Amino acid sequence: MRKARSKVRAELAHHVKETYEVFKARYGAPRITYELNASGVRCSLNTVAKMMQELALKARNGKAFRYSHSSYSNSNVEENVLAQRFTTERANRKWVSDITYIRVRGQWLYLAAVMDLFSRAIVGWALDTSMTVKLISDVFNMALARRQVKPGLMLHSDRGVQYRAVAYQDLVRSSGAIISMSRKSNCWDYAVMESFFSRLKVELVYAEKFHSIQHVKSCMFEYIEIFYNRKRRHSALGYLSPLEYEQRFA
C-alpha cells in the first residue's frame, strides 16, 4: 500500500513539474490544479500547493521567484516595438503571434496562432504534437497567403526559443515585416493573445471531450474559422465579429 501511494505521489509530482514548465512558470497552484484536472489527472489544490512547495516551484507572481529556462536567453532578442499598443487603424499593420498548450488524452498538443490587431482576427494557425520552428513558420506562411501584406508589418511575439530561431526570423524579415518582442517575463506585452487562448480553452477545450488529435483539429477549425472569426462578438470591436468589423471599417 505504501509503495502504491509513493508511486501515485511520484507520478503527480511529475505532472505538476511538467505543467509548471510547459506554462513557463506563469501558473501557480490553483491554475496548475485546474489544468491537471482538466487533462484527467485528479488532484486537489492543497496537494498541488504542498507539492509545489516541496519542489520549490513558484509562479511568476510569487515571492522569491526564480526561473532560468533557456527560452529566456538574450540571444536574437528584438526590441519591444509594439509596446502594448494593441490597436491600429488598418489591417495587416500589427500582428501578434504566440503558442499555447492543450492536454488531450495524456498528450500535449501545441497551438500556434497569429492575430491581426486591427480586427482581432486569427489570420494563421496550426496545431501539432511538437513545438517547433516549423510550426510557427507554417502559421506565418498561412497568414501571408491569406492577407495582403505590405513591407512594414509589425510581428510581435514573446522571447520563446522558437521565435528567436534564425530560420524563423529570416523568414519574417524576407516578407518585409518588422520583428517585435515582449520584454523579459512580461506577459502583459502580448496580453491580447493570452486573452484569445484563455477564451478558446474556456469555450472549446474545457467544454469538449476529444477522442483523437484529428478531432481536436476539426473542432479547432470550427471554433477559429467559423465561430471566432465570423460570428463571435468582441467588446473591443463594438460587439462586431472580426469579419464584420473588417467589412465595415477596412
C-alpha positions in Angstrom: 0.0 0.0 0.0 2.8 2.4 0.9 4.6 1.6 -2.3 1.5 2.3 -4.3 1.0 5.6 -2.6 4.6 6.6 -3.3 4.2 5.7 -6.9 1.0 7.8 -7.2 2.7 10.7 -5.5 5.7 10.5 -7.8 3.5 10.5 -10.8 1.6 13.5 -9.6 4.9 15.3 -8.9 6.0 14.6 -12.4 2.7 16.0 -13.8 2.9 19.1 -11.6 6.5 19.9 -12.6 5.7 19.2 -16.3 2.7 21.5 -16.3 4.7 24.2 -14.4 7.4 24.1 -17.1 5.1 23.8 -20.0 3.3 27.0 -18.9 6.7 28.7 -18.4 6.2 29.3 -14.7 3.1 31.5 -15.3 0.8 29.3 -13.3 0.6 28.9 -9.6 -1.1 26.0 -7.7 -4.7 27.0 -8.5 -4.3 27.1 -12.3 -2.0 24.0 -12.3 -4.7 22.2 -10.3 -7.3 23.2 -12.9 -5.1 22.2 -15.8 -4.3 18.8 -14.3 -8.0 18.0 -13.5 -9.0 19.2 -17.0 -6.5 16.7 -18.5 -7.7 13.8 -16.4 -5.2 13.9 -13.5 -7.3 14.1 -10.4 -5.8 16.2 -7.6 -6.7 18.8 -5.0 -5.5 22.4 -4.7 -3.9 21.7 -1.3 -2.0 18.7 -2.6 -0.6 20.6 -5.6 0.3 23.6 -3.4 2.2 21.4 -0.9 3.9 19.6 -3.8 5.0 22.8 -5.5 6.4 24.0 -2.2 8.4 20.8 -1.8 9.7 21.1 -5.4 10.5 24.8 -4.9 8.2 25.8 -7.8 7.0 29.3 -7.6 4.7 31.2 -10.1 5.9 34.4 -11.6 3.7 36.5 -9.3 5.0 34.6 -6.3 7.6 35.8 -3.9 11.3 34.8 -4.3 10.6 33.8 -7.9 13.4 32.1 -9.7 13.2 30.6 -13.2 16.1 30.1 -15.6 14.5 28.3 -18.6 16.7 28.6 -21.7 13.8 30.1 -23.6 14.5 33.4 -21.8 18.1 33.7 -23.2 19.0 37.0 -24.6 20.2 35.7 -28.0 18.4 37.0 -31.1 16.0 39.1 -29.0 14.5 42.2 -30.7 13.2 45.4 -29.2 9.6 45.7 -27.9 8.4 47.9 -30.7 4.7 47.2 -30.1 4.9 48.5 -26.5 1.4 47.3 -25.7 -0.2 49.5 -28.4 -2.8 46.8 -29.3 -4.8 49.0 -31.7 -4.3 50.0 -35.3 -6.3 51.8 -37.9 -5.7 49.4 -40.7 -5.5 45.7 -41.3 -2.2 43.9 -41.7 -0.2 46.6 -39.8 0.3 44.8 -36.5 0.2 41.1 -35.9 0.8 39.2 -32.7 1.9 35.5 -32.5 2.0 33.1 -29.7 1.9 29.4 -28.8 -0.4 27.7 -26.2 -0.6 24.2 -24.8 -3.5 21.8 -24.8 -3.6 18.4 -22.9 -5.6 15.8 -24.8 -5.8 12.2 -23.6 -2.5 12.4 -21.7 -0.6 14.1 -24.6 0.4 17.7 -25.0 -0.6 19.5 -28.3 0.7 22.9 -29.3 -1.4 25.5 -30.9 0.3 28.4 -32.6 -1.6 31.4 -33.9 -1.2 34.9 -35.5 -3.8 37.6 -34.7 -4.3 40.8 -36.7 -4.7 43.6 -34.1 -6.9 45.6 -36.4 -9.9 43.2 -36.1 -8.6 40.6 -33.7 -9.0 38.1 -36.5 -6.9 34.9 -36.3 -5.2 35.0 -39.7 -3.0 32.0 -39.3 -2.9 29.0 -37.0 -1.7 25.4 -36.8 -1.8 22.5 -34.3 0.9 19.9 -33.8 2.4 17.4 -31.3 5.7 19.3 -31.1 6.6 22.9 -30.5 9.0 23.6 -33.4 10.2 26.4 -35.6 8.4 24.7 -38.5 5.1 25.1 -36.5 5.4 28.9 -36.2 6.8 29.2 -39.7 3.8 27.3 -41.1 1.5 29.7 -39.2 3.2 32.8 -40.5 3.2 31.4 -44.1 -0.5 30.7 -43.8 -1.1 34.3 -42.6 0.9 35.7 -45.5 -1.1 33.6 -48.0 -4.4 34.8 -46.7 -3.7 38.5 -46.3 -2.4 41.3 -48.5 0.8 42.3 -46.6 3.0 45.3 -47.4 6.5 46.0 -46.1 6.4 47.5 -42.6 4.1 45.0 -41.0 5.0 44.5 -37.3 5.0 41.0 -36.0 5.1 40.7 -32.2 5.8 37.7 -30.1 7.4 36.6 -26.8 11.0 35.6 -26.4 10.4 31.9 -26.8 13.2 29.9 -28.3 11.2 29.2 -31.5 10.7 32.9 -32.2 14.4 33.6 -31.7 15.4 31.0 -34.2 17.5 32.4 -37.1 15.5 30.5 -39.7 12.2 31.9 -38.5 13.5 35.5 -38.2 14.9 35.3 -41.7 11.5 34.1 -43.0 9.7 37.1 -41.3 12.2 39.7 -42.5 12.1 38.3 -46.0 8.4 39.3 -46.2 9.4 42.9 -45.2 8.0 42.6 -41.7 9.5 44.1 -38.6 10.1 41.8 -35.6 9.0 43.0 -32.1 9.4 41.0 -28.9 8.0 41.3 -25.4 10.1 42.3 -22.5 11.6 39.6 -20.4 9.0 37.8 -18.3 6.2 40.3 -19.2 3.1 38.5 -20.3 1.2 41.9 -20.5 3.2 42.7 -23.6 1.2 40.1 -25.6 -2.0 40.1 -23.4 -4.3 40.0 -26.5 -3.1 36.6 -27.5 -3.3 35.4 -23.9 -6.9 36.6 -23.8 -7.7 34.7 -27.0 -6.2 31.5 -25.8 -8.0 31.8 -22.5 -11.3 32.2 -24.3 -10.6 29.3 -26.6 -9.9 27.0 -23.7 -13.0 28.0 -21.8 -15.3 28.0 -24.8 -13.9 24.9 -26.5 -11.1 22.9 -24.9 -12.6 22.5 -21.4 -16.1 22.0 -22.8 -15.3 19.3 -25.3 -14.3 15.6 -24.8 -11.8 15.0 -27.5 -11.2 11.4 -28.7 -8.3 11.9 -31.1 -5.9 14.6 -32.4 -7.9 14.7 -35.6 -11.0 15.5 -33.6 -9.1 18.4 -31.9 -8.1 19.8 -35.3 -11.6 19.6 -36.6 -13.0 21.3 -33.5 -10.3 23.9 -33.7 -11.2 24.7 -37.3 -14.8 25.1 -36.4 -14.0 27.4 -33.4 -11.5 29.6 -35.1 -12.6 29.8 -38.7 -16.4 29.6 -38.4 -17.2 30.8 -34.9 -14.5 33.1 -33.7 -13.5 34.9 -36.9 -17.0 35.1 -38.4 -19.5 35.1 -35.6 -18.1 35.8 -32.1 -18.9 39.3 -31.0 -15.9 41.3 -29.5 -16.5 44.1 -27.0 -13.3 45.8 -28.3 -14.9 45.9 -31.7 -18.2 47.3 -30.7 -19.6 43.8 -30.4 -19.0 43.0 -34.1 -17.2 39.9 -35.2 -13.7 40.2 -36.8 -15.2 39.6 -40.2 -18.0 42.1 -39.7 -15.5 44.7 -38.4 -13.2 44.3 -41.4 -16.1 44.5 -43.8 -17.4 47.7 -42.2 -14.2 49.5 -41.5 -11.3 48.1 -43.6 
